[in-house]
Structure formats: C-alpha cells, structure tokens
C-alpha cells in the first residue's frame, strides 16, 4: 500500500499568543512535504473576544463584521510573517471544533494542525476542549502542537 501524499495542510489558529508557534510549526511541516497551506480562524461571537485577548492593539469591535475584519488582518499578518503569498486564509463563523471539521472536509485537507493549550477549568466546562472534540470527530490526521508553558 502506497502512503497518501500530503497536499493540503489546514492550520487552525486562535488569538492565543502561541498562535505564531502553531503557524510556524504547521508551515514547516507543510513545506517539508511540498503541501499547500491554509490558515483558518474561527469567529465565535463578540462576547468571547476582548481587546486585550486579541493582542493586536486597540480595536473597536462593535459587530461580527468588525471581528471578521480583525481576523482577516490577523491571518494576513501571520501569512506575511511566514513569507509565503500562496497561503490561503479563511475566516469562518461558528463553533470552533465544528468549523474546523467542516473546513477540513470541504477543502479536502490531508492533515489538520492545531495547538493544545491548557484552559481554566471553568472554560473547559463551558466550552469543552476544541482539540479533543476535533480529535474525536475527524478521520483526517491531526498534528497537535503542545503550547502549555513550562514552569
């Protein structure tokens, strides 16, 4: 049996400060296999975000459209940092895990790259673990990058 060639790598990013590490690791993985890179950010709702969380300077986010625009700027900045104009960027509205799974399926991604960082226990109860949900509901290989800070 011949192994399947990796042609598309979907890199799911949130606004966590570790997003750059995830993007760089996923990009290196994709480039080592000659694969196309797709950066994805999922917009949930305005309540989830705050200016301090975005870590992008002062932004006025009064609507989902403003948040979508800020997300596009974030992905464009990441694309520029990686130095590859062929990178495709996607902003999608919806639940984190469900949106990642939908985009991966629709684009026929060969692998999904995402980070796994520890959340506060209360957030885990409310939202669950995005990485865990994607892991349990996908048939696409998943490359998980641990981002927990060592003490």
Number of C-alpha atoms within 10 A of each C-alpha: 3 4 5 7 10 15 15 20 28 30 28 25 23 20 17 13 12 18 18 16 15 23 27 16 17 27 24 15 17 22 12 9 13 14 17 18 25 26 22 24 23 22 21 17 13 13 6 8 14 13 12 10 12 17 13 12 9 10 14 11 16 9 11 14 11 14 21 20 14 18 23 17 13 19 24 17 12 20 22 12 12 15 10 12 9 10 17 15 18 16 18 17 14 13 14 21 19 15 21 25 19 13 17 23 14 8 12 14 21 20 20 23 24 27 25 16 15 13 13 8 9 9 11 12 10 8 11 14 18 17 18 11 14 20 18 8 11 15 12 16 12 17 18 15 17 14 17 12 8 4 3
